[in-house]
């Protein structure tokens, strides 16, 4: 499934207990599908989150060509079962320039994964 995700301030996105893959848009025109729209006409490969992202049981995967941006109002504590950022993928944590107290806490908790 392909969706365009925007999680606004005071909203929450809970990721499922699976690998959640943020990837670049799919370009069918490059596959010589004659009726396909060019990828430049489709939704962006960027996902922006201004709210809360809960991924305690998810493995976060940011694939080549994709960008996941945690914007300034986003909740600064993140927990995942795993994190992978591929070469060419971007996981961007925005913070206030010059403010040493504006820090991100990212925790990878393998024990949170349900192996049953």
HELIX and SHEET records of a PDB file:
HELIX    1   1 UNK A   28  UNK A   31  5                                   4    
HELIX    2   2 UNK A   39  UNK A   41  5                                   3    
HELIX    3   3 UNK A  110  UNK A  112  5                                   3    
SHEET    1   A 4 UNK A   6  UNK A   7  0                                        
SHEET    2   A 4 UNK A  46  UNK A  49  1                                        
SHEET    3   A 4 UNK A  67  UNK A  70  1                                        
SHEET    4   A 4 UNK A  90  UNK A  93  1                                        
SHEET    1   B 3 UNK A  12  UNK A  14  0                                        
SHEET    2   B 3 UNK A  52  UNK A  62  1                                        
SHEET    3   B 3 UNK A  19  UNK A  22  1                                        
SHEET    1   C 4 UNK A  12  UNK A  14  0                                        
SHEET    2   C 4 UNK A  52  UNK A  62  1                                        
SHEET    3   C 4 UNK A  77  UNK A  85  1                                        
SHEET    4   C 4 UNK A 105  UNK A 108  1                                        
END                                                                             
